[in-house]
Amino acid sequence: MHRTVRDILIPQDNVTMPPDASAATAAATMTERGVGSILIVNETRELIGIFTERDLMCRVLVDGRDAHTTTLAEVMSTELFTTTPETTLGTLLAAMQERHIRHAPVLEDGAILAQISLRDLLRALLADRTADLTALRSYVSGSEAGI
């Protein structure tokens, strides 16, 4: 069975901000919420960008910008890769690796459902492999019921 993004989605409050919020506010929110990215939405809650730890480092700090006066609109990533709940985990992992990204917004009918991280994907895939290995060991040792 190939699990999908929907299978591992955890109900959560999506961390979103408007494009006129400062990079400093976004960084503080990411730290407070324990997340590596924030989804940027317009006044109608439409996804228009993403601001990540990498954006903070490369587009704010390294460029010498003042994080308190730099808006997210100035430094967010706007070429977005999104996924759907029906995407298989393997397909999403390959797409994220190909694009060198660590966060993907999950959209359904244009609405933001969640955000999935590379860490979320790897954790789920590792759990799957561990369960497969346990089942194989059980089968080989003959400890499975009915053997």
N, C-alpha and C positions, 0 to 999 in steps of 0.2 A: 504494500500500500504506500502510495506517495502522499505524505501529509502536505497540507496547504497552509498558507499564511493564516487562514481563519482558525485552523486547529491550534495555533499557539498564541493567538491574540489574547492579551490580558486587558480586561476592561480598565481603562485609566482615563484620567483627565489629561487631554492633550495639552502640552505646554505650547501656547501660542502667544504671539505679541504682534502689535501693529508695526508697520514699517517705520514709523516716526519715533519708536522707542530707541533709547541709546544702547550702544554696544555694552556699556558698563552695566546697565540694568539687565540686559540679556545675560551677561556673564554671571551676575549675582543670582539671577533666577536659575540658571543652569546649575550653579553650585548648590543652591538651596534645595532644588528638586532632584539633584543627583542624576542629571541627564546630560548628554553630550551635544544636544542640538535643540533648537526651538523652531517651530513652524511659524512662518510670517504670513499673516492673513490680512486681507483688506477689510473695509467696514461691513461687507456682506459675508464675511467669514470664508471667503474664497482663498485658497492657498496661492500665494504669489512668490514665495521664497522660503529658504531655509537658512538658518544661521547656526554654524557648527563651531566646535572648539577650534577646528582647523581655520575657519574663517577669522575667528578672533585672533589667532596667532599670526596668520599670514597677512590678512588684510587690515588689521588694526595695529597690533603691537609692532610687527616687523616694519610696517610702513610708517611708523612713528605718529600715528593718529592719536588724538585724545579720545579715549573710550567714552568719556562723559558727554562729548559733543558730537561724536560720530553717530549717525542714525543707522539703523539696520538696513534701511533702503540703500545706503551707500555701500554696504559691505556684504550683504546677503548673497547667497548663490541663487540665481534665478533660472538657470537651466536645470530643471528639476527632473529627477527620475522618480517615478511613483510606481506603486504596485497595487494589486487588487487582492482581496481575500482569497480568490481562487487560484492564485499563483502557487505552484509547488515550491517547497522549500529549496530543493536542489536548483530549480530554475532561477529563483531569486538570488541564491548564493552566487551562482555563476554570473548573473547580471551585475551584482554589486562588486564582485571581484574584477570583472572586466572594466567597470567604470571607476574603480578605485574609490568607492564610497563606503561609508560606514552606517549611513542612516537612510531609510526609505519611508516616506509617508505612504500610508495605506489608504486608498480612496475607494469608495463605493458609491456609484451614481454621482460622482463629483464631490461628495461629502467626505471630510476627513474622519476616518474611523480611528486611526492610531498611527503610531510611528514604530517601525521595527528596526532594530539595530543589528549589525553584524554579530554582535555578542549574543543577542536573542536567538538568531539563526543557528550559530555554532552550538549553543547550549542545547537547543532542541535536537539538532542532528546528532550530537554526542549522546544524548539520552536514547535516541533511536538505536544507535550502534551498540550501546551498552546493553539494551534490552535484547537485541538480536544475538549478541555474544552470550548473554546469560541463557537464552533459550537453546542455543547451539550446544553449549557446555552441558546443559541439563539433558538434552537429547543424547549426546555422545556418551555421557556417563550412565544413561539408562534410568535416571531418576525421574523422568517425566511420567506422570500418571498413565497407566495403561501399558507400560513397556515391560 
